[in-house]
Amino acid sequence: MESNTYPAAWYLLWAIIAVCGVGTWFLRNFSERREATRFVAFSGVIAMSVMVIWTFKEF
């Protein structure tokens, strides 16, 4: 069975996605800053889209 190793940037994207998810949850529930919430949420969506496209193209 073949083992794939992913580049470090791929794992960095996972970290960004996780931080954006927690950040969005925190800002939505404990803050009144709507623009910051939207910015963090859209950043997570963009990071996840990049990861999905990259994963299906390369691996």
N, C-alpha and C positions, 0 to 999 in steps of 0.2 A: 504494500500500500504506500502510495506516494504522500509525502508530507510537504505541504506548502508553507513557506515562511513569507510573511508579509513584510514590506519595508516599514521603517520606523514612522514615516509620515502617515501610514495607514492607521497605526495605533494612536498617533497624535490626533487624527480625526475622531477616533472613538472617544478620546478624552475631551475634545471640544464638544462633541455631541452630548456627552454626559453632563458637562458643566453647563451647557446651554439649557438642558432639560431641567436640572435642579435650579438654575438661575431663573428660568421662566416661572417655575412653580413658586419659588420664594417671592419674586417680585409681584406675581399675581395675588398671592395670598397675604402678604405682609407689607405691601407698599401701594402707594397711590400713583406711582410713576408709570403711566400707560405707555409713553414713548419708549422708555427703557425696556419695558416688558416686550413690546413689539420688536424692538431691535434684537434683543437676545433670542426671542423665539424665531425670528426670520434667519438669524445667524445659524441657529441649530438646524433649521430646515435646509438651508443652503449646504451646510456641512454634510448632512445626511444624504442629500441628493448627489453631492460629489462622491461620497463613499459608495453609494449604490452603483452609480455609473462606472466608477473606477473598478469596482469589484467585478462587475459583469464583463467589462472590457478586458481586463488583465488576467483575471484568475478564473 
